[in-house]
Amino acid sequence: MLLSGIDPDRGPLYSKLVALYASCGDGESSALLFRALHKPTAFAWNWIILASAFRGDHSRALRSFAQMLRGVTGVRPNERSFAYALKACVGLLDIKRGKELHCVATASGLEPDVSVANALIDMYCKCGVGGSVGLELARRLFDKMPERSVVTWTCMISGYSCAGNLEEAWVLFESMKYCAGIVPNGFTWNAMIAGYARNPEFGSAFRLLKEMKDEGLEPDLVSWNAVVAGLSRNGRNFEALGLLGEMIATGIRPNAVTIAGLLPACGKIGSLRKGKEVHGLIYRAELHANVFTETALVDVYSKCGSPGHARRVFDRMEVKNATTYNAMIGCHGKHGEVEESIALFGRMRREGFGVARRSHVHLPSLCLPPCRFGR
């Protein structure tokens, strides 16, 4: 089209193509078409901002928003523009930039818009994790909203849940249902389940999982992963592994997050059989290409007393990092395989990996067994 002489000022067609390429992940083609537009529409601008944020290039997304804000093409940001720019602030965990956008939205008269307010609440909750300032700002905005959607309630509940304030999350959850008359969706339930799953008093997570089913909503992968990870984190390792079968029986296919919750459980109980079962699941689910998953497998086999299995996993890995090497060096050292551990340490250095402090911690212990025999 660019070569055929079709006038780029026929905006709707070009704008839709910008959106098409952006939604397919082809940012380069999307940007090329966007630059060909003499007068980009708000629709085209919004897709450029969203595509950058989706690719993880959050700084570029905010630069595009700033250009739009300056009105260089005669188009001002609308509700979607602010919502997408705020997503970029979340990606950068930049609450300062988020506050600046909040001021601009207020000055533009867009703060009362539900989609903008929802994005602001989400930004304050996620960028303010670890402190109460973000939650306080989010709650202040939440309380003055004349109209709230299920997304509004879910964002605020999720914020409290992630911060560990389960009492306030529960109060909002109940108020949402019985005072506001809004039915929680799957995201709302998952926010509650994840919060209680992180809590030592774990029974409430199971109760919520059952209540979710009673309400006619089937727990999804996020729900199950939260419970599996919570069980493992709270030392209920056999239950975490047992839940895997129940999860598969409901037709939910495990992913890398599920495995990340299960592998530590195998290592903690020292069960080689369970470790092998999870290993088989990893290959059936085609999750073996993940360096973090395979490194965790090396660690599990080490803890289960099988350095041979650990080394086979290590040798088959196409991609390794310093953590992978440290896990394997530690495995050899733990099982008295001194020469293998020292050789692997040398290989790690030759392949250009920075030698971490952990590697040095493993090596002195390798000398102890020979020293005991006067060698």
C-alpha positions as CSV (number, residue, x, y, z in Angstrom):
1,M,0.0,0.0,0.0
2,L,2.8,2.4,0.8
3,L,4.3,1.7,-2.7
4,S,1.0,1.8,-4.6
5,G,0.3,5.5,-3.9
6,I,-2.8,5.1,-1.8
7,D,-3.2,8.3,0.1
8,P,-2.3,7.9,3.8
9,D,-4.8,10.6,4.7
10,R,-7.5,7.9,4.1
11,G,-7.0,7.5,7.9
12,P,-9.5,4.8,8.8
13,L,-7.9,2.1,6.6
14,Y,-4.4,2.9,7.7
15,S,-5.4,3.2,11.3
16,K,-7.0,-0.2,11.2
17,L,-3.8,-1.6,9.6
18,V,-1.7,0.0,12.4
19,A,-4.0,-1.8,14.9
20,L,-3.8,-5.1,13.0
21,Y,0.0,-5.2,12.9
22,A,0.2,-4.0,16.5
23,S,-2.2,-6.7,17.7
24,C,-0.1,-9.4,15.8
25,G,3.0,-8.3,17.6
26,D,4.6,-6.7,14.5
27,G,5.6,-3.4,16.1
28,E,8.0,-2.5,13.2
29,S,5.3,-2.7,10.5
30,S,2.8,-1.0,12.8
31,A,5.2,1.9,13.4
32,L,6.1,2.2,9.7
33,L,2.4,2.6,8.8
34,F,1.8,5.0,11.7
35,R,4.6,7.3,10.4
36,A,3.1,7.3,7.0
37,L,-0.1,8.8,8.4
38,H,-0.2,12.6,8.0
39,K,-2.9,13.0,10.5
40,P,-3.0,10.0,12.9
41,T,-6.3,9.4,14.7
42,A,-6.6,8.8,18.4
43,F,-7.3,5.2,17.5
44,A,-3.9,4.8,15.8
45,W,-2.1,6.6,18.6
46,N,-3.7,4.4,21.2
47,W,-2.6,1.3,19.4
48,I,1.0,2.5,19.1
49,I,1.0,3.2,22.9
50,L,-0.5,-0.1,23.7
51,A,1.7,-2.1,21.4
52,S,4.9,-0.6,23.0
53,A,3.6,-1.4,26.5
54,F,2.6,-4.9,25.4
55,R,6.1,-5.5,24.0
56,G,7.6,-4.4,27.3
57,D,8.9,-1.1,25.9
58,H,7.2,1.0,28.5
59,S,9.4,4.0,28.1
60,R,8.6,4.2,24.4
61,A,4.9,3.9,25.2
62,L,5.1,6.9,27.6
63,R,7.1,8.9,25.0
64,S,4.4,8.3,22.4
65,F,1.8,9.4,25.0
66,A,3.8,12.6,25.7
67,Q,3.9,13.3,21.9
68,M,0.2,12.9,21.7
69,L,-0.3,15.1,24.8
70,R,1.7,17.9,23.2
71,G,-0.8,17.8,20.3
72,V,1.8,17.7,17.6
73,T,-0.7,16.0,15.3
74,G,-3.8,17.9,16.5
75,V,-5.1,14.9,18.4
76,R,-5.4,14.9,22.2
77,P,-5.4,11.8,24.4
78,N,-8.7,10.2,25.3
79,E,-9.8,7.8,28.0
80,R,-8.0,4.8,26.3
81,S,-4.8,6.8,25.9
82,F,-4.6,7.4,29.6
83,A,-5.5,3.8,30.5
84,Y,-2.7,2.4,28.2
85,A,-0.2,5.0,29.4
86,L,-0.9,4.0,33.0
87,K,-0.3,0.3,32.1
88,A,3.2,1.5,31.0
89,C,3.7,3.1,34.4
90,V,2.8,-0.2,36.0
91,G,5.4,-1.9,33.8
92,L,8.0,0.5,35.0
93,L,6.7,0.5,38.6
94,D,6.9,4.2,38.4
95,I,4.4,5.7,40.8
96,K,5.9,9.2,40.3
97,R,5.0,9.1,36.6
98,G,1.7,7.6,37.4
99,K,0.9,10.6,39.7
100,E,1.8,13.0,36.9
101,L,-0.6,11.2,34.6
102,H,-3.3,11.4,37.3
103,C,-2.8,15.2,37.5
104,V,-3.1,15.5,33.7
105,A,-6.2,13.3,33.6
106,T,-7.8,15.5,36.3
107,A,-6.9,18.7,34.4
108,S,-8.4,17.1,31.2
109,G,-11.6,16.3,33.0
110,L,-11.1,12.5,32.5
111,E,-10.6,11.4,36.1
112,P,-14.3,10.6,36.6
113,D,-14.3,8.2,33.6
114,V,-14.5,4.6,35.0
115,S,-11.9,3.2,32.7
116,V,-9.4,5.9,33.6
117,A,-10.2,5.6,37.3
118,N,-9.8,1.8,37.1
119,A,-6.4,2.2,35.5
120,L,-5.3,4.7,38.2
121,I,-6.4,2.4,41.0
122,D,-4.6,-0.5,39.4
123,M,-1.5,1.6,39.0
124,Y,-1.5,2.9,42.6
125,C,-2.0,-0.6,43.9
126,K,0.7,-2.3,41.8
127,C,3.3,0.5,42.0
128,G,2.8,1.0,45.7
129,V,3.4,-2.6,46.7
130,G,5.6,-2.8,49.8
131,G,4.2,0.5,51.2
132,S,0.9,1.9,52.2
133,V,1.1,5.1,50.2
134,G,-0.1,3.6,46.9
135,L,-3.0,1.7,48.6
136,E,-4.1,4.9,50.4
137,L,-4.2,6.9,47.1
138,A,-6.0,4.0,45.4
139,R,-8.6,3.8,48.2
140,R,-9.1,7.6,48.2
141,L,-9.9,7.5,44.5
142,F,-12.1,4.3,44.9
143,D,-14.2,5.9,47.7
144,K,-15.0,9.1,45.7
145,M,-16.0,7.3,42.5
146,P,-19.7,7.8,41.7
147,E,-19.8,4.7,39.7
148,R,-17.8,1.5,40.1
149,S,-17.6,-1.6,37.8
150,V,-16.6,-5.1,38.6
151,V,-13.1,-4.1,37.4
152,T,-13.0,-1.3,40.0
153,W,-13.8,-3.6,42.8
154,T,-11.4,-6.3,41.6
155,C,-8.5,-3.9,41.3
156,M,-9.0,-2.6,44.8
157,I,-9.5,-6.1,46.3
158,S,-6.4,-7.3,44.5
159,G,-4.4,-4.4,45.9
160,Y,-5.3,-5.3,49.5
161,S,-4.8,-9.0,48.8
162,C,-1.3,-8.5,47.4
163,A,-0.4,-6.3,50.3
164,G,-1.5,-9.0,52.8
165,N,-4.4,-6.9,54.1
166,L,-6.8,-9.8,53.9
167,E,-9.3,-8.3,56.4
168,E,-9.9,-5.2,54.2
169,A,-9.9,-7.4,51.0
170,W,-12.6,-9.6,52.6
171,V,-14.7,-6.5,53.7
172,L,-14.6,-5.2,50.1
173,F,-15.4,-8.6,48.7
174,E,-18.5,-8.9,50.8
175,S,-19.5,-5.3,50.2
176,M,-19.2,-5.8,46.5
177,K,-21.6,-8.7,46.5
178,Y,-24.2,-7.7,49.2
179,C,-24.0,-3.9,49.2
180,A,-23.2,-2.9,45.6
181,G,-24.9,-5.9,44.1
182,I,-22.0,-6.7,41.7
183,V,-21.2,-10.3,41.0
184,P,-17.5,-11.1,41.4
185,N,-15.9,-12.5,38.2
186,G,-13.1,-15.0,37.9
187,F,-10.4,-12.3,38.4
188,T,-12.0,-11.2,41.6
189,W,-12.1,-14.8,43.0
190,N,-8.5,-15.4,42.0
191,A,-7.4,-12.2,43.8
192,M,-9.0,-13.5,47.0
193,I,-7.7,-17.1,46.6
194,A,-4.2,-15.9,45.9
195,G,-4.2,-13.7,48.9
196,Y,-5.4,-16.4,51.3
197,A,-3.1,-19.0,49.6
198,R,-0.1,-16.8,50.7
199,N,-1.4,-16.8,54.3
200,P,-0.3,-19.5,56.8
201,E,-4.0,-20.0,57.7
202,F,-4.5,-21.8,54.4
203,G,-8.0,-23.3,54.9
204,S,-9.7,-20.1,53.6
205,A,-8.2,-20.5,50.2
206,F,-9.7,-24.0,49.8
207,R,-13.0,-22.7,51.1
208,L,-13.0,-19.9,48.5
209,L,-12.1,-22.4,45.8
210,K,-15.2,-24.4,46.8
211,E,-17.4,-21.3,47.0
212,M,-16.2,-20.3,43.6
213,K,-17.5,-23.6,42.2
214,D,-20.8,-23.2,44.1
215,E,-21.2,-19.8,42.4
216,G,-21.0,-21.5,39.0
217,L,-17.5,-20.4,38.2
218,E,-14.9,-23.1,37.4
219,P,-11.5,-22.4,38.9
220,D,-9.0,-21.7,36.1
221,L,-5.2,-22.2,35.9
222,V,-4.5,-19.0,37.9
223,S,-6.8,-20.3,40.8
224,W,-5.1,-23.7,40.9
225,N,-1.6,-22.3,40.6
226,A,-2.2,-20.0,43.6
227,V,-3.3,-22.9,45.7
228,V,-0.5,-25.2,44.7
229,A,2.1,-22.5,45.3
230,G,0.5,-21.6,48.7
231,L,0.5,-25.2,49.8
232,S,4.2,-25.6,48.9
233,R,5.1,-22.3,50.5
234,N,3.4,-23.3,53.8
235,G,5.2,-26.7,53.9
236,R,2.1,-28.8,52.9
237,N,4.1,-30.5,50.2
238,F,2.2,-33.8,49.9
239,E,-1.0,-31.9,49.5
240,A,0.5,-29.7,46.8
241,L,1.6,-32.7,44.9
242,G,-1.8,-34.4,45.4
243,L,-3.6,-31.4,44.1
244,L,-1.8,-31.8,40.8
245,G,-3.9,-34.9,39.9
246,E,-7.1,-33.2,40.9
247,M,-6.1,-30.2,38.7
248,I,-5.4,-32.4,35.7
249,A,-8.7,-34.3,36.2
250,T,-10.7,-31.1,35.8
251,G,-9.1,-30.5,32.4
252,I,-6.6,-27.8,33.5
253,R,-3.2,-28.2,31.8
254,P,-0.3,-27.2,34.1
255,N,2.1,-24.5,33.0
256,A,5.5,-23.3,34.1
257,V,4.0,-21.5,37.1
258,T,2.4,-24.8,38.3
259,I,5.8,-26.5,38.0
260,A,7.5,-23.7,39.9
261,G,5.2,-24.5,42.8
262,L,5.6,-28.3,42.6
263,L,9.3,-28.7,42.2
264,P,10.2,-27.3,45.6
265,A,7.7,-29.6,47.2
266,C,9.4,-32.6,45.6
267,G,12.8,-31.4,46.9
268,K,11.5,-30.7,50.5
269,I,10.1,-34.2,50.9
270,G,13.1,-35.8,49.1
271,S,10.9,-38.0,46.9
272,L,12.8,-39.1,43.8
273,R,9.6,-40.8,42.5
274,K,7.6,-37.6,42.7
275,G,10.4,-35.7,41.2
276,K,10.4,-38.1,38.2
277,E,6.6,-37.7,37.9
278,V,6.9,-34.0,37.7
279,H,9.8,-34.3,35.3
280,G,7.7,-36.4,33.0
281,L,4.9,-33.8,33.2
282,I,7.3,-31.1,32.2
283,Y,8.2,-32.9,29.0
284,R,4.6,-33.9,28.2
285,A,3.6,-30.3,28.7
286,E,6.6,-29.2,26.6
287,L,7.9,-26.9,29.4
288,H,11.4,-28.2,29.3
289,A,12.8,-25.4,27.2
290,N,12.6,-23.0,30.2
291,V,16.0,-22.5,31.9
292,F,14.4,-21.8,35.2
293,T,12.3,-24.9,35.2
294,E,15.3,-27.1,34.2
295,T,17.5,-25.5,36.8
296,A,14.9,-26.3,39.5
297,L,14.9,-29.9,38.2
298,V,18.7,-30.1,38.8
299,D,18.1,-28.8,42.3
300,V,15.3,-31.3,43.0
301,Y,17.4,-34.3,41.8
302,S,20.2,-33.1,44.0
303,K,18.0,-32.9,47.1
304,C,16.5,-36.3,46.3
305,G,20.0,-37.9,46.2
306,S,20.3,-38.5,42.5
307,P,23.2,-36.6,41.1
308,G,23.2,-38.8,37.9
309,H,19.7,-37.6,37.0
310,A,20.6,-34.0,37.8
311,R,23.7,-34.2,35.5
312,R,21.6,-35.7,32.7
313,V,19.2,-32.8,32.9
314,F,22.1,-30.3,33.0
315,D,23.9,-31.8,30.0
316,R,20.7,-31.7,27.9
317,M,20.0,-28.1,28.6
318,E,20.5,-25.9,25.6
319,V,20.6,-22.7,27.6
320,K,22.3,-22.4,31.0
321,N,22.9,-19.5,33.3
322,A,25.1,-19.0,36.4
323,T,22.4,-20.3,38.7
324,T,22.3,-23.5,36.7
325,Y,26.0,-24.0,37.0
326,N,25.9,-23.3,40.8
327,A,23.1,-25.8,41.3
328,M,25.1,-28.5,39.5
329,I,28.4,-27.6,41.2
330,G,26.6,-27.8,44.5
331,C,25.0,-31.1,43.6
332,H,28.4,-32.7,42.8
333,G,29.9,-31.3,46.0
334,K,27.0,-32.5,48.2
335,H,27.4,-36.0,46.9
336,G,31.2,-36.1,47.2
337,E,32.0,-35.9,43.5
338,V,34.9,-33.6,44.0
339,E,36.6,-33.8,40.6
340,E,33.4,-33.3,38.7
341,S,32.5,-30.2,40.7
342,I,36.0,-28.6,40.2
343,A,35.9,-29.4,36.5
344,L,32.5,-27.9,36.2
345,F,33.6,-24.8,38.0
346,G,36.5,-24.4,35.5
347,R,34.0,-24.8,32.6
348,M,31.8,-22.2,34.1
349,R,34.6,-19.7,34.1
350,R,35.7,-20.6,30.6
351,E,32.2,-20.0,29.2
352,G,32.3,-16.5,30.6
353,F,29.8,-16.7,33.5
354,G,30.6,-14.5,36.4
355,V,31.7,-16.6,39.3
356,A,29.1,-15.9,42.0
357,R,29.8,-16.0,45.7
358,R,27.8,-19.2,46.0
359,S,30.2,-21.0,43.7
360,H,33.1,-20.1,46.1
361,V,31.0,-21.3,49.0
362,H,30.6,-24.8,47.4
363,L,34.3,-25.2,46.6
364,P,35.9,-25.2,50.1
365,S,33.6,-28.0,51.2
366,L,34.9,-30.1,48.3
367,C,38.3,-30.2,50.0
368,L,37.0,-31.5,53.3
369,P,36.5,-35.2,52.5
370,P,40.1,-35.7,51.3
371,C,41.4,-33.7,54.3
372,R,39.7,-36.1,56.6
373,F,41.9,-38.8,55.2
374,G,45.1,-36.8,55.4
375,R,45.2,-36.2,51.7
